[in-house]
């Protein structure tokens, strides 16, 4: 956040938990607001990851259209696992009954398709910071990054400092 402030970058915060992703902080240069929202952000529940990538794409494209934003870097911090279908997040399908699990392959296909769409948008880059426990690894986070033609970094101990260091270096590399 400090680097974003120093670079005059805009930050947006889109948590994905429960049944849908939500733009908690629209693109802003207010680091204080972003930090406050980040510190009080709820975690847990479902993982509507395809919806989060879709919301990031929409938010970034709208910011680009305003003329105030050029390049958009989507930093996705997660294990790559999704368990909420996009149609549930969008409200076009009913949530699954408790105890019912969605089709894993369908979720993965939807997620990879969404990542490909994000990667095809001019001026967009995806940085996938994988926090998955490799003991039971699925490798989906790496596939998401590849589908979006983005960067992938594995952060086994996803501490605040580790995430900040990797994100900072990766974003600097993307800027070239």
N, C-alpha and C positions, 0 to 999 in steps of 0.2 A: 504494500500500500504506500509505503514511503517513496519507493522508486516511482510508482505511478504518479504520485504528487509532484515529484521532482521533474518528471518527464512531461508533465501536463497531460497525461493520459486520462481517459475516462475509464471508470470501473463500473461494472454492473454485477449484481449478485443474484444468482438464480438457483436456489436450493431445490433439490428434488427428493421428496420424501412423502409418504402417504400415497395418495392416488395420482397426484399431479405435481408438476414443477410450477414455480411461481416466480415472477420477477419481483424479488424482495427490494432490490435497489435498481431503479432504471439507470441508464448510463449517466454518470455524474463525475465531477472532479472533487466532490466532497469526500475526502478520505475519512473525516470524523464520522459522518453519517454511515459510511460503509463499515467502518470498524465497529461502531455501536450495534448495527444490525447483525454483523457477523458474530459478535460476542453473545447475542441473545437469540441466535437462530436455532430453531428446533431441529432435532436430528432423530432418525429412527423411522421405523415403519416400512412402507413399501419403497421400491426403487423404480420410479417412472423415468428411467434414463433416456429412452427415445424421446419422451416429451421434453425433457430438459435440453437435449440437443436441438430439438425443433424450436423451443422457446429462445434458445441462444441465437439460432439462425435468424429468427424473426426480429429479435431485439437488435441484433447487429445490423441487419439490413435496414431497419428503420433509422438507426443512428447514422448509417452511411447516407441515406436519402436526405437527412437533415443538412448534410454538407459539413457537419462538425466533426465527423469521424472518417478516417481513411481506412486503414488496415484494422481488421478485427481479429483478435487472438482469443479463442475460446479455451479457457483452462478448465479441464474437467478433472476433478479430484474424486476418485472412487475406485471400486474394484471391478467395474465393467459388468457387473451382474444386474440384470433388470428382472423385475417380477411383476410389473404392471404394464399391460398392453396399452398401446397408444390410443386405441379407441375408447378405453376406460378413462384415460386421462382427459380426453377431449369431450367426454360425456356422451359419446355416440353409442356406447354399450354399457350395460349394467356391470357394476363391480362383481367380481367372482364371489360365489358363496363361500363363507368361512370354511376352511379346510380344503377347498378346491385349489389346485395349482394350475397356472396357465401352461400352455404348451411351450416348453423351453426352446425348442427349435424355432417355433414361430416368433417368439420374443427376440431371439438372437438375429433371425433374418430381418425383422423389423428394425432392430437397432443398427445393424450393419447398413441397411438401406438408408436410414436416417443419417448415419455418419457419411455415407457417400454423397448424399445431397448437400450436407454442410460443406464437405470438402470441394464441391463443385462451384461454390459461390465465389465470384471474384473478390479478392482482397481478404479472404478468410483463411485462418490457420487454426488447427486444433492441436492443443497440447494436452495429452492424456497422462495424468499422474496416477499411476496404478498403485493402489494401497492394498491389493489383494494378498491374503495370507497364502503363500506359495505351497503350503502343505497340502492344500486342497485346491490347487490352481485350475482355472478354466482357460486362462489365456485370452479371454474375450477382450479385455482392455487393449491388448496389443493389436487385436483384429480391428477394433474400433479406430485406433490411430491409423492403421494401414488403410482402412476403407476411406477415411477422410483425408488421406495423403498428408497426415500430420506427424507430429513427433510423439514418441512414447518414452516414458521414464518410469522405472519401477522404484518405488520408495517403500522399502520393507518396514521401516519404523517411521510412520507418517506423523512425526512430531511437527509442531508449528515451524520450528527452525529448519527442519529437513525440507518441508514443502516449500518454504520461502526461498531457500537456497537453490533448489532445483528449478523452481518456477522462474526465479530471477535470471539464472543462467540461460535457461531455454528460451525465454522471451528475448533476451539480448541476442541470442543466436538467430532467432527468427527475424529480428530487425536487420541483421546482417551488418 
